[in-house]
Amino acid sequence: MSVYELDISWATSANERRSLHWQLIACGRVAGAFLTARDDVLAVLFKGDRHAFNEWARTLEPGWALR
């Protein structure tokens, strides 16, 4: 398990923040998520390597399937 920084600058509305919260809870590879000193970054305890984390993190952003 490793800690990675998750950029959440895209989650500006309350609905996006709620959706992000539920996605973090639902992911079996996330063991925890923690606030950082920056409002637009979470520290995520993730079961997997950096590549897997980056792939997963991209799926959180709205419209990711359209890319």
TIVO-2410 file (N, C-alpha, C; in nm, 3 decimals):
# residues 67
REC num residu      c1      c2      c3 atome chaine
REC   1      M   0.084  -0.117   0.000     N      A
REC   1      M   0.000   0.000   0.000    CA      A
REC   1      M   0.089   0.124   0.000     C      A
REC   2      S   0.043   0.226  -0.072     N      A
REC   2      S   0.119   0.350  -0.081    CA      A
REC   2      S   0.024   0.469  -0.069     C      A
REC   3      V   0.082   0.582  -0.033     N      A
REC   3      V   0.005   0.706  -0.025    CA      A
REC   3      V   0.034   0.788  -0.150     C      A
REC   4      Y  -0.072   0.831  -0.218     N      A
REC   4      Y  -0.060   0.912  -0.338    CA      A
REC   4      Y  -0.145   1.037  -0.321     C      A
REC   5      E  -0.106   1.143  -0.391     N      A
REC   5      E  -0.184   1.266  -0.390    CA      A
REC   5      E  -0.288   1.259  -0.502     C      A
REC   6      L  -0.412   1.289  -0.466     N      A
REC   6      L  -0.522   1.290  -0.561    CA      A
REC   6      L  -0.567   1.433  -0.584     C      A
REC   7      D  -0.552   1.481  -0.706     N      A
REC   7      D  -0.595   1.616  -0.743    CA      A
REC   7      D  -0.747   1.615  -0.754     C      A
REC   8      I  -0.812   1.693  -0.671     N      A
REC   8      I  -0.959   1.701  -0.675    CA      A
REC   8      I  -1.004   1.842  -0.711     C      A
REC   9      S  -0.922   1.916  -0.780     N      A
REC   9      S  -0.956   2.053  -0.817    CA      A
REC   9      S  -1.080   2.058  -0.907     C      A
REC  10      W  -1.109   1.950  -0.975     N      A
REC  10      W  -1.227   1.942  -1.061    CA      A
REC  10      W  -1.357   1.933  -0.981     C      A
REC  11      A  -1.349   1.889  -0.855     N      A
REC  11      A  -1.469   1.868  -0.771    CA      A
REC  11      A  -1.503   1.999  -0.698     C      A
REC  12      T  -1.568   2.089  -0.768     N      A
REC  12      T  -1.595   2.220  -0.710    CA      A
REC  12      T  -1.735   2.232  -0.650     C      A
REC  13      S  -1.829   2.155  -0.700     N      A
REC  13      S  -1.966   2.164  -0.647    CA      A
REC  13      S  -1.987   2.063  -0.534     C      A
REC  14      A  -2.091   2.085  -0.458     N      A
REC  14      A  -2.126   1.993  -0.350    CA      A
REC  14      A  -2.158   1.855  -0.405     C      A
REC  15      N  -2.227   1.848  -0.519     N      A
REC  15      N  -2.261   1.719  -0.579    CA      A
REC  15      N  -2.135   1.644  -0.622     C      A
REC  16      E  -2.039   1.714  -0.680     N      A
REC  16      E  -1.914   1.648  -0.721    CA      A
REC  16      E  -1.837   1.598  -0.600     C      A
REC  17      R  -1.836   1.675  -0.492     N      A
REC  17      R  -1.767   1.631  -0.369    CA      A
REC  17      R  -1.836   1.509  -0.308     C      A
REC  18      R  -1.969   1.507  -0.309     N      A
REC  18      R  -2.043   1.390  -0.257    CA      A
REC  18      R  -2.015   1.267  -0.342     C      A
REC  19      S  -2.018   1.285  -0.473     N      A
REC  19      S  -1.990   1.174  -0.563    CA      A
REC  19      S  -1.849   1.119  -0.540     C      A
REC  20      L  -1.753   1.208  -0.526     N      A
REC  20      L  -1.616   1.168  -0.498    CA      A
REC  20      L  -1.608   1.090  -0.367     C      A
REC  21      H  -1.675   1.139  -0.265     N      A
REC  21      H  -1.677   1.071  -0.136    CA      A
REC  21      H  -1.725   0.926  -0.150     C      A
REC  22      W  -1.835   0.907  -0.221     N      A
REC  22      W  -1.890   0.772  -0.238    CA      A
REC  22      W  -1.801   0.685  -0.325     C      A
REC  23      Q  -1.737   0.743  -0.425     N      A
REC  23      Q  -1.646   0.665  -0.508    CA      A
REC  23      Q  -1.525   0.618  -0.428     C      A
REC  24      L  -1.475   0.701  -0.339     N      A
REC  24      L  -1.363   0.662  -0.253    CA      A
REC  24      L  -1.404   0.549  -0.158     C      A
REC  25      I  -1.522   0.561  -0.100     N      A
REC  25      I  -1.571   0.458  -0.008    CA      A
REC  25      I  -1.592   0.325  -0.081     C      A
REC  26      A  -1.644   0.331  -0.203     N      A
REC  26      A  -1.679   0.210  -0.278    CA      A
REC  26      A  -1.559   0.137  -0.335     C      A
REC  27      C  -1.447   0.204  -0.349     N      A
REC  27      C  -1.331   0.142  -0.412    CA      A
REC  27      C  -1.258   0.050  -0.313     C      A
REC  28      G  -1.249  -0.076  -0.347     N      A
REC  28      G  -1.181  -0.173  -0.262    CA      A
REC  28      G  -1.031  -0.153  -0.253     C      A
REC  29      R  -0.975  -0.074  -0.343     N      A
REC  29      R  -0.831  -0.050  -0.343    CA      A
REC  29      R  -0.792   0.071  -0.258     C      A
REC  30      V  -0.892   0.147  -0.211     N      A
REC  30      V  -0.866   0.263  -0.127    CA      A
REC  30      V  -0.886   0.224   0.019     C      A
REC  31      A  -0.779   0.236   0.096     N      A
REC  31      A  -0.787   0.201   0.238    CA      A
REC  31      A  -0.815   0.325   0.324     C      A
REC  32      G  -0.796   0.442   0.266     N      A
REC  32      G  -0.823   0.565   0.339    CA      A
REC  32      G  -0.795   0.686   0.253     C      A
REC  33      A  -0.860   0.796   0.287     N      A
REC  33      A  -0.836   0.923   0.219    CA      A
REC  33      A  -0.833   1.031   0.327     C      A
REC  34      F  -0.738   1.121   0.313     N      A
REC  34      F  -0.713   1.219   0.418    CA      A
REC  34      F  -0.699   1.358   0.359     C      A
REC  35      L  -0.747   1.456   0.434     N      A
REC  35      L  -0.731   1.594   0.393    CA      A
REC  35      L  -0.583   1.632   0.400     C      A
REC  36      T  -0.544   1.725   0.317     N      A
REC  36      T  -0.409   1.779   0.321    CA      A
REC  36      T  -0.418   1.929   0.346     C      A
REC  37      A  -0.305   1.994   0.349     N      A
REC  37      A  -0.303   2.139   0.368    CA      A
REC  37      A  -0.364   2.212   0.249     C      A
REC  38      R  -0.370   2.147   0.135     N      A
REC  38      R  -0.428   2.208   0.015    CA      A
REC  38      R  -0.572   2.163  -0.001     C      A
REC  39      D  -0.659   2.255  -0.035     N      A
REC  39      D  -0.802   2.224  -0.053    CA      A
REC  39      D  -0.829   2.137  -0.174     C      A
REC  40      D  -0.739   2.138  -0.271     N      A
REC  40      D  -0.763   2.066  -0.397    CA      A
REC  40      D  -0.686   1.935  -0.407     C      A
REC  41      V  -0.636   1.883  -0.294     N      A
REC  41      V  -0.559   1.758  -0.294    CA      A
REC  41      V  -0.598   1.674  -0.174     C      A
REC  42      L  -0.621   1.545  -0.199     N      A
REC  42      L  -0.639   1.447  -0.092    CA      A
REC  42      L  -0.520   1.352  -0.092     C      A
REC  43      A  -0.483   1.304   0.023     N      A
REC  43      A  -0.385   1.197   0.034    CA      A
REC  43      A  -0.465   1.067   0.039     C      A
REC  44      V  -0.433   0.974  -0.051     N      A
REC  44      V  -0.510   0.849  -0.063    CA      A
REC  44      V  -0.418   0.731  -0.037     C      A
REC  45      L  -0.457   0.647   0.058     N      A
REC  45      L  -0.386   0.522   0.086    CA      A
REC  45      L  -0.442   0.418  -0.011     C      A
REC  46      F  -0.361   0.379  -0.108     N      A
REC  46      F  -0.408   0.301  -0.223    CA      A
REC  46      F  -0.332   0.169  -0.233     C      A
REC  47      K  -0.407   0.062  -0.258     N      A
REC  47      K  -0.348  -0.070  -0.279    CA      A
REC  47      K  -0.316  -0.086  -0.426     C      A
REC  48      G  -0.192  -0.057  -0.463     N      A
REC  48      G  -0.151  -0.065  -0.603    CA      A
REC  48      G  -0.035   0.029  -0.629     C      A
REC  49      D   0.020   0.017  -0.748     N      A
REC  49      D   0.135   0.101  -0.784    CA      A
REC  49      D   0.086   0.235  -0.842     C      A
REC  50      R   0.181   0.322  -0.872     N      A
REC  50      R   0.148   0.455  -0.922    CA      A
REC  50      R   0.067   0.449  -1.052     C      A
REC  51      H   0.104   0.359  -1.141     N      A
REC  51      H   0.032   0.349  -1.268    CA      A
REC  51      H  -0.115   0.312  -1.244     C      A
REC  52      A  -0.138   0.214  -1.157     N      A
REC  52      A  -0.276   0.173  -1.126    CA      A
REC  52      A  -0.352   0.288  -1.060     C      A
REC  53      F  -0.286   0.362  -0.972     N      A
REC  53      F  -0.349   0.476  -0.907    CA      A
REC  53      F  -0.388   0.582  -1.010     C      A
REC  54      N  -0.296   0.616  -1.099     N      A
REC  54      N  -0.324   0.717  -1.200    CA      A
REC  54      N  -0.439   0.676  -1.290     C      A
REC  55      E  -0.443   0.548  -1.329     N      A
REC  55      E  -0.553   0.497  -1.411    CA      A
REC  55      E  -0.686   0.510  -1.337     C      A
REC  56      W  -0.687   0.471  -1.211     N      A
REC  56      W  -0.807   0.477  -1.130    CA      A
REC  56      W  -0.850   0.623  -1.108     C      A
REC  57      A  -0.755   0.709  -1.076     N      A
REC  57      A  -0.786   0.849  -1.047    CA      A
REC  57      A  -0.853   0.918  -1.166     C      A
REC  58      R  -0.812   0.882  -1.287     N      A
REC  58      R  -0.873   0.942  -1.406    CA      A
REC  58      R  -1.021   0.907  -1.417     C      A
REC  59      T  -1.061   0.791  -1.366     N      A
REC  59      T  -1.202   0.750  -1.375    CA      A
REC  59      T  -1.292   0.830  -1.282     C      A
REC  60      L  -1.236   0.902  -1.188     N      A
REC  60      L  -1.316   0.979  -1.093    CA      A
REC  60      L  -1.368   1.108  -1.153     C      A
REC  61      E  -1.296   1.165  -1.247     N      A
REC  61      E  -1.334   1.293  -1.304    CA      A
REC  61      E  -1.456   1.282  -1.394     C      A
REC  62      P  -1.546   1.378  -1.385     N      A
REC  62      P  -1.663   1.376  -1.473    CA      A
REC  62      P  -1.620   1.376  -1.619     C      A
REC  63      G  -1.689   1.299  -1.699     N      A
REC  63      G  -1.660   1.294  -1.841    CA      A
REC  63      G  -1.540   1.210  -1.880     C      A
REC  64      W  -1.483   1.133  -1.789     N      A
REC  64      W  -1.362   1.056  -1.819    CA      A
REC  64      W  -1.386   0.953  -1.930     C      A
REC  65      A  -1.506   0.899  -1.937     N      A
REC  65      A  -1.534   0.796  -2.039    CA      A
REC  65      A  -1.541   0.856  -2.179     C      A
REC  66      L  -1.557   0.986  -2.188     N      A
REC  66      L  -1.570   1.052  -2.317    CA      A
REC  66      L  -1.434   1.083  -2.379     C      A
REC  67      R  -1.328   1.066  -2.304     N      A
REC  67      R  -1.194   1.100  -2.353    CA      A
REC  67      R  -1.134   0.991  -2.436     C      A
***
